[in-house]
Amino acid sequence: MAKPLRFRYAPGSWSEARVRNELLQALQANIGAEMRDPWYQSPTGFDAVRFEMDNGDVALFCWDDDAGYWLGNTETPSVLWRTNKQGLEEVPHPIQRWAERELLAQLAEESPWLDEYPHVSWFFLPVFLSKDGRHTTREFFHDHAAGFPDAGRDEALSFYEDLLSTGALDPYRETMAGKLGTSETMDLTRMTATMGEFNAAYLLLEAGYDVTPEAAVTTGHSIDYRASRDGDEEASLVEVTRPLPPKHRAAGSPITAIRETAETKSSGQLEEHGGGVTLFVDCSSFPDDDWLAIAGEQPEVRHRPAVVFRLRPSGHVEAYRKGGLPLDLGDAVEWIDD
């Protein structure tokens, strides 16, 4: 599986002649390519070109007297194979900004339905234009409402646009976006589970917490979030799981579904951690009838403390608690266990 978009940093002296001889010719020989001017002005002090391949792939390259920067969703020319990879935020900002303008314009041309959602487009750009995942990740938002049942595409996109426009998750874009995966095969289970982490972030942010994804702990694991806010003596750790509704799994009832999924977490990673983690069970994949059954019984989920919640694209959250929560979620949720 290819990875989300990353730059390749190629130190050394580059010129247009070298670009043609070592990059363009290799691409033309293997898949067919044209080298064109970029759509936007190149970064100050750099020359830049845009490669457009016969199969729809695209790549960008800019260079000065000291180094070149390559970014693309196509095969990498062999001269760049041993170069170091750098994340979008690791390269100089003018280069990042130029490349993102180019690719966002490409995305808008290919998927104009994303035009109304600039933050979603930017945040998920590393996978929306990845080599293997550029079709499946967009299809997940377009055809599957990002995992929300009984909701339209625009409802789901509007919700995530509002969440991402806060900027709270910007520093973690590559980590969070990359969790959607970059596979040519649609994996609804993984993608929906990934959006459960965004749903948990929404809940924590609405409650006034700052969140840090992939919080390292002493067992060598990473917990989904460290949540903290002014006035708290110490941060809280939150792990997220998102069960599938019964129609998508062998479990015969929604209650069995959440118990089985939560047990996977509690008997594995959380057990090894030895306590101190709040489990968030995101039931946002469940349609109304299934959630009503869960809300009516409010079953244990084999871990305490836990929050079992269901989020709708309107931002409304219903939830119940098990055990004493170290988190104060306040008015961010409608508690059904009061």
LOKOL-18325 format. One line per 8 residues: their letters; for each residue x negated, y negated, z negated of N, C-alpha, C. Coordinates in steps of 0.05 Angstrom, whole numbers, always signed. Example, Ala and Ser with C-alpha at 12.3 -4.5 7.8 and 13.67 -1.06 7.14 Angstrom:
2
AS	-264/+114/-156/-246/+90/-156/-264/+66/-156  -257/+45/-142/-273/+21/-143/-258/-1/-157
This chain:
338
MAKPLRFR	-17/+24/+0/+0/+0/+0/-18/-25/+0  -12/-43/+18/-27/-69/+18/-19/-85/-6  -35/-105/-12/-31/-122/-35/-18/-148/-27  -9/-164/-46/+1/-191/-40/-21/-207/-26  -13/-228/-13/-32/-245/+2/-54/-255/-17  -79/-252/-7/-102/-264/-21/-122/-274/+0  -137/-294/-7/-158/-303/+11/-182/-284/+11  -197/-285/+33/-223/-274/+33/-243/-297/+36
YAPGSWSE	-263/-297/+18/-283/-319/+18/-308/-308/+32  -315/-322/+54/-338/-313/+70/-359/-334/+70  -379/-333/+52/-400/-353/+51/-418/-351/+76  -430/-373/+83/-447/-373/+107/-439/-394/+126  -455/-397/+147/-450/-417/+167/-430/-407/+188  -409/-422/+192/-388/-415/+212/-386/-437/+232  -378/-429/+256/-374/-448/+278/-351/-437/+295  -340/-454/+312/-318/-444/+329/-328/-421/+347
ARVRNELL	-352/-422/+356/-363/-400/+372/-364/-374/+356  -373/-376/+331/-374/-352/+315/-346/-341/+309  -327/-359/+304/-299/-351/+299/-289/-336/+323  -294/-346/+346/-284/-332/+371/-298/-305/+374  -324/-304/+370/-339/-280/+375/-333/-258/+355  -331/-266/+329/-329/-245/+308/-301/-240/+297  -283/-260/+300/-256/-256/+290/-237/-252/+313  -235/-271/+331/-215/-269/+352/-220/-244/+370
QALQANIG	-245/-239/+378/-249/-216/+395/-242/-190/+382  -248/-188/+356/-240/-163/+341/-210/-160/+340  -196/-181/+336/-167/-179/+335/-155/-174/+362  -165/-186/+383/-156/-182/+410/-160/-153/+418  -183/-141/+411/-189/-114/+419/-171/-94/+405  -163/-99/+381/-148/-79/+365/-118/-82/+367  -108/-107/+365/-79/-110/+365/-68/-132/+383  -86/-146/+396/-77/-168/+413/-73/-193/+396
AEMRDPWY	-85/-215/+404/-83/-240/+388/-89/-264/+405  -78/-287/+396/-84/-313/+407/-94/-331/+384  -114/-347/+390/-124/-366/+370/-113/-394/+378  -99/-406/+360/-85/-431/+365/-93/-452/+344  -86/-477/+350/-89/-498/+330/-69/-493/+307  -77/-500/+283/-57/-497/+261/-34/-516/+264  -12/-509/+251/+12/-526/+252/+8/-552/+237  -8/-551/+216/-12/-575/+199/-42/-582/+200
QSPTGFDA	-47/-607/+193/-75/-617/+193/-92/-600/+174  -116/-593/+183/-133/-576/+167/-143/-591/+142  -152/-577/+121/-162/-590/+97/-185/-609/+104  -187/-631/+90/-207/-651/+95/-235/-638/+93  -251/-642/+114/-278/-631/+115/-280/-603/+127  -257/-592/+134/-256/-564/+145/-245/-564/+173  -254/-546/+190/-241/-539/+214/-223/-515/+209  -202/-512/+225/-183/-491/+219/-170/-481/+245
VRFEMDNG	-162/-456/+245/-148/-444/+267/-126/-425/+256  -108/-419/+274/-87/-401/+267/-87/-378/+288  -87/-353/+278/-86/-329/+295/-57/-318/+295  -47/-314/+319/-20/-302/+321/-23/-276/+337  -15/-254/+325/-19/-228/+336/+6/-219/+352  +1/-201/+371/+23/-191/+388/+44/-177/+372  +38/-166/+349/+57/-151/+333/+72/-168/+313  +68/-195/+313/+81/-213/+295/+65/-220/+271
DVALFCWD	+42/-208/+267/+24/-215/+245/+13/-243/+249  +4/-255/+227/-8/-282/+229/-31/-283/+210  -51/-299/+216/-74/-304/+199/-84/-332/+202  -96/-342/+181/-107/-369/+181/-137/-367/+174  -152/-385/+185/-181/-386/+178/-190/-415/+179  -203/-424/+158/-215/-450/+158/-244/-448/+148  -260/-467/+156/-289/-465/+150/-302/-493/+150  -324/-494/+135/-342/-517/+136/-370/-506/+140
DDAGYWLG	-390/-522/+133/-418/-513/+138/-427/-492/+118  -412/-488/+97/-421/-469/+76/-406/-443/+74  -380/-443/+83/-364/-418/+79/-339/-420/+95  -326/-396/+98/-300/-394/+111/-280/-381/+93  -255/-387/+97/-233/-376/+81/-212/-364/+100  -207/-339/+96/-188/-323/+113/-164/-316/+97  -140/-318/+108/-116/-310/+95/-97/-299/+117  -87/-275/+113/-69/-265/+134/-55/-239/+126
NTETPSVL	-34/-233/+141/-19/-208/+136/-23/-188/+158  -48/-188/+167/-56/-170/+190/-81/-155/+182  -91/-139/+200/-116/-125/+195/-139/-145/+192  -158/-139/+175/-181/-157/+170/-203/-150/+189  -214/-169/+204/-237/-163/+221/-260/-152/+205  -275/-134/+217/-295/-119/+202/-317/-137/+190  -322/-160/+203/-343/-178/+192/-335/-188/+164  -309/-187/+158/-300/-197/+132/-295/-175/+111
WRTNKQGL	-300/-150/+118/-293/-128/+100/-307/-130/+73  -331/-139/+72/-346/-139/+47/-345/-165/+33  -327/-183/+41/-324/-209/+28/-307/-206/+3  -310/-225/-15/-295/-225/-40/-267/-236/-35  -248/-225/-49/-220/-234/-48/-216/-255/-70  -200/-275/-64/-193/-295/-83/-163/-300/-82  -150/-304/-105/-122/-310/-106/-116/-337/-95  -91/-342/-89/-83/-368/-77/-91/-391/-95
EEVPHPIQ	-90/-387/-121/-97/-409/-139/-127/-411/-145  -143/-393/-134/-172/-393/-140/-187/-409/-120  -176/-414/-96/-191/-429/-76/-187/-459/-81  -204/-476/-69/-200/-505/-72/-172/-513/-65  -161/-532/-80/-132/-539/-77/-125/-548/-49  -142/-564/-36/-134/-572/-8/-131/-548/+11  -147/-528/+7/-145/-504/+24/-119/-489/+17  -114/-486/-9/-90/-472/-17/-65/-487/-6
RWAERELL	-65/-513/-9/-42/-529/-1/-37/-527/+29  -59/-529/+45/-57/-526/+74/-46/-499/+82  -57/-478/+70/-49/-451/+78/-20/-446/+70  -12/-456/+47/+16/-452/+38/+35/-467/+56  +28/-491/+65/+45/-506/+84/+49/-490/+109  +27/-479/+120/+28/-463/+144/+47/-439/+140  +43/-425/+118/+58/-400/+114/+87/-405/+107  +92/-426/+92/+120/-433/+86/+135/-441/+111
AQLAEESP	+122/-454/+129/+135/-461/+155/+140/-435/+170  +121/-416/+169/+125/-391/+182/+149/-376/+170  +151/-376/+144/+173/-363/+130/+199/-376/+137  +200/-402/+138/+225/-416/+145/+234/-410/+174  +215/-407/+192/+221/-400/+219/+233/-372/+221  +221/-353/+206/+230/-326/+207/+255/-320/+191  +258/-334/+169/+280/-330/+150/+293/-356/+142  +307/-369/+160/+318/-396/+154/+337/-397/+131
WLDEYPHV	+348/-374/+123/+366/-373/+100/+352/-380/+74  +325/-379/+74/+310/-387/+50/+305/-417/+48  +313/-432/+68/+307/-461/+68/+318/-475/+44  +342/-467/+35/+354/-480/+12/+342/-473/-14  +322/-455/-14/+310/-445/-39/+280/-448/-38  +270/-473/-39/+241/-477/-37/+225/-465/-59  +235/-465/-83/+219/-453/-105/+218/-423/-102  +240/-410/-95/+239/-381/-90/+220/-375/-67
SWFFLPVF	+221/-391/-46/+203/-386/-23/+174/-389/-31  +168/-409/-46/+140/-414/-54/+131/-392/-74  +147/-386/-94/+139/-368/-115/+133/-340/-103  +151/-331/-86/+148/-304/-75/+133/-303/-49  +121/-325/-41/+106/-326/-16/+85/-304/-14  +70/-297/-35/+50/-276/-33/+61/-249/-24  +87/-244/-29/+98/-219/-20/+117/-223/+4  +130/-246/+6/+147/-251/+29/+132/-251/+55
LSKDGRHT	+106/-257/+54/+90/-256/+78/+66/-237/+76  +69/-217/+59/+48/-197/+56/+48/-178/+80  +27/-163/+83/+24/-146/+106/+46/-125/+108  +50/-110/+86/+69/-88/+87/+97/-94/+76  +98/-115/+58/+123/-120/+44/+139/-143/+54  +132/-155/+76/+145/-180/+84/+174/-175/+93  +180/-151/+101/+208/-145/+109/+224/-136/+85  +214/-117/+69/+229/-106/+48/+234/-126/+25
TREFFHDH	+215/-143/+19/+220/-162/-3/+241/-182/+4  +241/-191/+29/+262/-210/+37/+289/-196/+39  +288/-171/+49/+314/-156/+50/+326/-153/+22  +309/-149/+2/+319/-146/-25/+335/-170/-34  +326/-194/-28/+341/-218/-35/+365/-223/-16  +361/-217/+9/+382/-223/+29/+405/-204/+28  +399/-178/+26/+420/-157/+28/+429/-146/+1  +412/-149/-20/+418/-136/-45/+421/-156/-68
AAGFPDAG	+423/-182/-62/+427/-203/-82/+408/-201/-105  +383/-193/-99/+362/-191/-119/+370/-173/-143  +387/-154/-138/+394/-135/-159/+419/-140/-174  +433/-163/-168/+458/-168/-182/+481/-153/-168  +497/-138/-183/+520/-125/-171/+543/-145/-168  +560/-141/-149/+584/-157/-146/+577/-187/-145  +555/-193/-132/+547/-222/-130/+537/-226/-101  +540/-250/-92/+530/-257/-65/+501/-265/-65
RDEALSFY	+490/-265/-42/+462/-273/-39/+457/-301/-49  +474/-320/-42/+470/-348/-50/+473/-352/-80  +491/-337/-92/+493/-338/-122/+467/-330/-135  +456/-307/-126/+431/-297/-138/+408/-316/-132  +405/-325/-107/+383/-342/-101/+385/-369/-115  +409/-379/-119/+412/-404/-134/+404/-401/-163  +410/-378/-174/+402/-374/-202/+371/-373/-204  +358/-358/-187/+329/-356/-189/+315/-382/-180
EDLLSTGA	+328/-397/-162/+317/-423/-155/+317/-441/-179  +338/-442/-195/+340/-458/-219/+319/-449/-239  +316/-423/-242/+296/-413/-262/+268/-421/-254  +261/-416/-229/+234/-421/-220/+227/-451/-218  +248/-467/-213/+243/-496/-211/+234/-509/-237  +237/-495/-260/+227/-505/-285/+197/-506/-286  +184/-489/-269/+155/-488/-269/+142/-472/-291  +159/-461/-309/+148/-446/-332/+132/-421/-324
LDPYRETM	+140/-410/-301/+126/-385/-292/+105/-390/-270  +102/-416/-263/+83/-422/-241/+55/-411/-246  +44/-413/-270/+16/-403/-274/+13/-373/-270  +36/-359/-270/+35/-330/-268/+47/-320/-242  +47/-337/-222/+61/-331/-197/+50/-305/-184  +24/-303/-181/+14/-279/-167/+19/-253/-182  +17/-254/-208/+23/-231/-224/+53/-223/-222  +70/-243/-226/+99/-237/-227/+110/-230/-199
AGKLGTSE	+102/-245/-179/+112/-240/-152/+102/-213/-142  +77/-206/-149/+66/-182/-140/+80/-157/-150  +95/-160/-172/+109/-137/-183/+131/-127/-165  +140/-144/-147/+161/-135/-128/+150/-113/-110  +123/-113/-106/+111/-93/-89/+109/-102/-60  +92/-89/-46/+87/-96/-18/+89/-71/+0  +109/-55/-5/+112/-30/+10/+131/-34/+34  +125/-19/+56/+143/-20/+79/+169/-6/+73
TMDLTRMT	+170/+10/+52/+194/+25/+44/+208/+10/+22  +234/+6/+25/+250/-8/+5/+251/+9/-20  +243/-3/-43/+244/+10/-69/+261/-6/-87  +287/-2/-86/+306/-18/-101/+302/-15/-131  +294/+9/-140/+290/+14/-168/+268/-4/-179  +245/-4/-166/+223/-21/-175/+229/-50/-173  +241/-58/-151/+246/-87/-147/+267/-97/-167  +288/-81/-171/+308/-90/-191/+296/-91/-219
ATMGEFNA	+279/-72/-226/+266/-72/-252/+249/-97/-255  +235/-105/-233/+219/-129/-234/+236/-154/-240  +259/-156/-228/+276/-179/-233/+287/-179/-261  +287/-156/-274/+294/-155/-303/+275/-171/-319  +249/-172/-311/+230/-188/-326/+235/-217/-322  +244/-225/-298/+252/-253/-294/+277/-260/-311  +295/-241/-313/+319/-246/-329/+312/-249/-358  +294/-233/-368/+285/-236/-396/+271/-263/-400
AYLLLEAG	+255/-271/-380/+242/-297/-382/+263/-319/-384  +283/-317/-367/+305/-337/-368/+317/-339/-397  +322/-316/-409/+334/-316/-435/+316/-329/-456  +290/-322/-455/+271/-333/-474/+267/-363/-469  +266/-371/-445/+262/-400/-439/+287/-416/-448  +310/-405/-443/+335/-419/-451/+336/-421/-482  +323/-403/-496/+323/-404/-525/+300/-421/-536  +286/-434/-518/+265/-453/-526/+237/-441/-530
YDVTPEAA	+233/-417/-520/+207/-405/-523/+189/-410/-498  +163/-411/-503/+143/-410/-482/+136/-381/-478  +133/-372/-453/+128/-344/-448/+101/-340/-434  +87/-319/-441/+63/-311/-428/+66/-282/-419  +68/-277/-393/+71/-249/-384/+45/-233/-388  +49/-206/-388/+27/-187/-390/+9/-193/-413  +21/-194/-437/+6/-200/-461/-10/-175/-470  -36/-177/-471/-53/-155/-478/-51/-149/-508
VTTGHSID	-50/-124/-516/-49/-116/-544/-71/-96/-549  -75/-90/-575/-99/-76/-584/-100/-47/-574  -77/-36/-566/-77/-8/-556/-87/-6/-527  -93/-29/-515/-102/-28/-488/-79/-32/-468  -55/-33/-478/-32/-38/-460/-27/-68/-457  -9/-74/-439/+1/-101/-436/+31/-100/-441  +40/-117/-459/+69/-120/-464/+79/-142/-446  +104/-139/-437/+115/-157/-416/+112/-186/-423
YRASRDGD	+119/-194/-448/+117/-222/-455/+108/-227/-484  +92/-248/-487/+88/-260/-513/+104/-286/-513  +122/-288/-533/+140/-311/-534/+133/-327/-560  +130/-353/-556/+123/-370/-579/+136/-398/-575  +139/-412/-597/+149/-440/-596/+139/-454/-620  +140/-481/-619/+130/-497/-641/+146/-490/-666  +131/-488/-688/+144/-482/-713/+143/-453/-721  +138/-435/-701/+136/-407/-708/+108/-401/-719
EEASLVEV	+107/-384/-739/+81/-378/-751/+65/-360/-733  +78/-343/-718/+64/-325/-699/+82/-319/-675  +70/-310/-654/+85/-304/-630/+99/-277/-633  +120/-273/-616/+135/-248/-615/+128/-234/-589  +127/-208/-590/+123/-192/-566/+149/-180/-556  +153/-181/-530/+178/-171/-518/+171/-152/-495  +183/-129/-496/+181/-110/-474/+209/-107/-461  +209/-105/-434/+234/-106/-420/+238/-79/-405
TRPLPPKH	+263/-69/-406/+270/-47/-389/+297/-52/-377  +301/-41/-353/+326/-47/-339/+337/-21/-328  +357/-9/-342/+368/+16/-333/+385/+13/-308  +386/+34/-292/+404/+34/-269/+431/+44/-278  +452/+34/-265/+479/+43/-271/+482/+72/-263  +502/+86/-274/+505/+115/-269/+506/+123/-239  +518/+106/-222/+521/+114/-194/+494/+116/-180  +473/+105/-193/+447/+106/-180/+428/+125/-195
RAAGSPIT	+438/+141/-213/+420/+159/-228/+436/+183/-237  +422/+203/-248/+435/+228/-256/+452/+224/-281  +446/+204/-297/+461/+199/-322/+491/+197/-316  +507/+211/-333/+536/+212/-327/+552/+189/-337  +541/+171/-353/+556/+149/-364/+537/+125/-368  +547/+101/-369/+530/+78/-374/+515/+79/-400  +528/+91/-420/+516/+93/-447/+492/+112/-446  +495/+135/-432/+473/+153/-429/+451/+140/-413
AIRETAET	+458/+124/-393/+438/+111/-376/+420/+92/-393  +432/+76/-410/+415/+57/-425/+399/+72/-446  +410/+93/-458/+395/+108/-478/+371/+122/-466  +375/+134/-443/+353/+149/-430/+331/+130/-422  +338/+107/-410/+318/+88/-401/+303/+76/-425  +318/+69/-446/+304/+57/-469/+286/+78/-483  +294/+103/-482/+278/+124/-495/+251/+127/-481  +251/+123/-454/+226/+125/-439/+207/+104/-449
KSSGQLEE	+216/+80/-455/+199/+59/-466/+191/+65/-495  +211/+72/-511/+206/+75/-540/+188/+99/-547  +190/+120/-531/+174/+144/-536/+147/+143/-523  +141/+122/-508/+116/+119/-494/+100/+95/-504  +101/+74/-488/+85/+51/-493/+91/+38/-520  +116/+36/-528/+123/+23/-553/+115/+40/-577  +117/+66/-574/+109/+84/-596/+79/+81/-601  +64/+80/-579/+35/+78/-582/+27/+51/-595
HGGGVTLF	+43/+31/-589/+37/+5/-601/+42/+4/-631  +60/+21/-640/+65/+23/-669/+81/+2/-681  +100/-10/-667/+118/-30/-678/+110/-58/-671  +128/-77/-679/+122/-105/-675/+131/-115/-647  +145/-99/-632/+154/-107/-606/+185/-106/-605  +197/-127/-594/+226/-127/-590/+231/-117/-562  +250/-98/-560/+257/-87/-534/+282/-101/-523  +279/-112/-499/+301/-124/-485/+311/-104/-464
VDCSSFPD	+336/-96/-466/+348/-77/-448/+367/-94/-430  +358/-97/-405/+372/-114/-386/+393/-97/-371  +418/-102/-376/+440/-87/-363/+453/-103/-341  +437/-121/-329/+449/-138/-308/+455/-123/-282  +445/-98/-280/+452/-82/-256/+479/-69/-259  +491/-69/-283/+516/-55/-287/+540/-72/-278  +558/-60/-263/+583/-74/-257/+600/-78/-281  +622/-93/-279/+638/-101/-301/+648/-77/-318
DDWLAIAG	+658/-56/-305/+669/-34/-320/+648/-20/-337  +625/-16/-326/+604/-3/-341/+595/-20/-364  +592/-46/-360/+584/-63/-382/+605/-64/-404  +630/-64/-396/+651/-64/-417/+650/-39/-434  +643/-16/-422/+639/+9/-438/+616/+6/-457  +594/-5/-448/+571/-9/-466/+577/-30/-488  +590/-52/-480/+596/-72/-500/+616/-62/-521  +634/-44/-513/+653/-34/-531/+641/-16/-552
EQPEVRHR	+622/+1/-544/+609/+20/-562/+584/+9/-575  +570/-9/-562/+545/-20/-571/+526/+2/-582  +518/+20/-565/+503/+43/-574/+474/+36/-582  +462/+52/-600/+434/+50/-606/+418/+56/-581  +394/+45/-580/+376/+49/-557/+349/+61/-565  +349/+74/-588/+326/+89/-598/+302/+71/-603  +307/+45/-607/+285/+27/-615/+297/+3/-629  +284/-6/-650/+292/-30/-664/+267/-47/-669
PAVVFRLR	+268/-73/-667/+292/-88/-659/+296/-87/-628  +321/-91/-620/+328/-91/-592/+350/-111/-586  +350/-121/-562/+371/-137/-552/+381/-124/-526  +406/-117/-525/+418/-106/-501/+436/-128/-489  +429/-136/-465/+443/-159/-453/+450/-155/-424  +469/-171/-416/+477/-172/-387/+479/-201/-378  +464/-207/-357/+463/-234/-346/+478/-235/-320  +493/-256/-316/+506/-261/-290/+492/-284/-276
PSGHVEAY	+495/-286/-250/+481/-308/-236/+489/-336/-244  +512/-338/-258/+520/-364/-269/+502/-373/-292  +485/-355/-302/+469/-360/-326/+481/-352/-352  +506/-341/-351/+519/-332/-375/+508/-305/-383  +502/-302/-409/+490/-278/-420/+507/-268/-443  +515/-243/-442/+527/-229/-465/+507/-209/-476  +507/-205/-502/+487/-188/-514/+496/-178/-541  +484/-155/-549/+486/-146/-577/+458/-139/-587
RKGGLPLD	+456/-138/-614/+430/-134/-627/+429/-108/-642  +406/-96/-644/+401/-74/-662/+375/-80/-678  +378/-81/-704/+356/-87/-721/+352/-117/-724  +334/-125/-743/+330/-153/-748/+311/-165/-727  +321/-185/-713/+305/-197/-691/+286/-217/-702  +261/-216/-693/+242/-237/-700/+245/-262/-682  +263/-260/-663/+268/-282/-644/+295/-295/-651  +295/-321/-648/+320/-336/-651/+330/-344/-623
LGDAVEWI	+349/-329/-613/+359/-334/-586/+383/-354/-586  +393/-360/-609/+413/-381/-613/+435/-381/-593  +439/-404/-580/+462/-407/-561/+455/-398/-533  +431/-386/-529/+424/-376/-503/+441/-352/-495  +453/-339/-515/+469/-316/-509/+496/-318/-523  +516/-304/-513/+541/-300/-527/+540/-273/-541  +537/-274/-567/+534/-249/-582/+561/-235/-584  +562/-210/-576/+587/-195/-578/+588/-177/-602
DD	+567/-179/-619/+567/-163/-643/+573/-180/-668  +579/-205/-664/+586/-222/-687/+614/-215/-698
